[in-house]
Amino acid sequence: MNQEIHNYDKEVVKVITNSIFKEEITSTQVLKDRVYQNGHDDKDVSDILNVLLYSGIIDMPRYELNGKFREHDFMVNMHKLNEVEREGLI
């Protein structure tokens, strides 16, 4: 996994990765709300999601045929779950 993820508050990263993998949350705003509800600042959520994107843990949704986005902000690569667990992020 990209070592840049370790530059962020580990508890915030855990809230995000647990929400993504265990609760299947794929909305950036819901993740920001979840981080805030857990007593953390949500300012790094988008940056952390970018690190997860570049690490292949999440992926951007594809356009539908009519040009609209799907209902999810991103898709989760469940094949990366072991890697996230190995890093101690879940």
HUZIHU-V473983 format. One record per run of one state. SS is the DSSP state (hx for helix, st for strand, lp for the rest). FROM is the first residue (numbers start at 1). TO is the last residue. If there is no record, write none. Layout:
# HUZIHU-V473983
SS|FROM|TO / SS|FROM|TO
This chain:
# HUZIHU-V473983
lp|1|2 / hx|3|7 / lp|8|9 / hx|10|21 / lp|22|27 / hx|28|37 / lp|38|41 / hx|42|54 / lp|55|57 / st|58|60 / lp|61|62 / st|63|63 / lp|64|68 / st|69|69 / lp|70|73 / st|74|76 / lp|77|77 / hx|78|86 / lp|87|90
